[in-house]
Amino acid sequence: MRDRVEKALDLIRPALQNDGGNVELVDVDEATGIVKVKLVGACGSCPMSQMTLRMGVERVLREQIPEVKEVVAA
């Protein structure tokens, strides 16, 4: 599942990098479906980072990988 999450994150990275940020995968808990990520660069300090996490990263991961239940910031 970790490889699938990395591939899905690769779909998101160009948009984040255009804004001067990025996302790093920290952990994947296959038992609970929780993925931990860290927003870095401009995304790490952006006031909209929680919205990016929920409406961007979590939405894409859940669409691509049904086993993902939640994405949380590490």
C-alpha positions in Angstrom: 0.0 0.0 0.0 2.9 2.4 0.7 4.0 2.3 -2.9 0.5 3.1 -4.1 0.3 6.0 -1.7 3.7 7.3 -3.0 2.4 7.1 -6.6 -0.8 8.9 -5.7 1.2 11.6 -3.9 3.2 12.0 -7.2 0.0 13.2 -8.8 -0.3 16.0 -6.2 3.3 17.1 -6.0 3.4 19.2 -9.1 0.6 21.5 -7.9 2.2 21.9 -4.5 5.7 22.5 -6.0 4.2 25.2 -8.2 3.3 27.0 -5.0 6.8 26.4 -3.5 5.9 23.5 -1.3 5.8 19.7 -1.3 4.4 16.7 0.6 6.4 14.0 2.3 5.1 10.6 3.2 5.8 9.8 6.9 3.8 6.6 7.6 1.1 4.3 6.3 -0.9 2.3 8.8 -2.5 -0.4 6.7 -4.5 -1.8 9.6 -6.4 1.5 10.2 -6.1 3.1 6.8 -4.4 6.2 8.2 -1.7 7.9 6.2 0.6 10.4 7.9 2.2 13.1 5.7 4.2 16.3 6.3 3.6 19.4 4.2 6.9 21.1 3.7 8.3 24.3 2.2 5.6 27.0 1.6 2.9 24.5 2.3 4.2 23.8 5.8 3.6 27.3 6.9 0.7 28.3 4.8 -2.5 29.2 6.7 -4.5 27.1 4.2 -2.4 24.0 4.9 -5.3 22.1 6.6 -7.5 22.8 3.7 -4.7 21.5 1.3 -4.4 18.4 3.5 -8.1 17.6 3.5 -9.4 18.9 0.1 -6.3 18.1 -1.8 -4.1 15.3 -0.4 -6.8 13.3 1.4 -9.3 13.6 -1.4 -6.8 12.3 -4.0 -5.5 9.5 -1.9 -9.0 8.3 -1.0 -10.0 8.4 -4.7 -6.9 6.5 -5.8 -6.7 4.1 -2.8 -10.1 3.1 -1.3 -8.3 1.5 1.8 -7.1 5.0 2.9 -9.6 6.2 5.5 -7.9 9.4 6.7 -4.8 11.6 6.1 -3.2 13.3 9.0 -0.4 15.8 9.4 2.7 14.4 11.1 
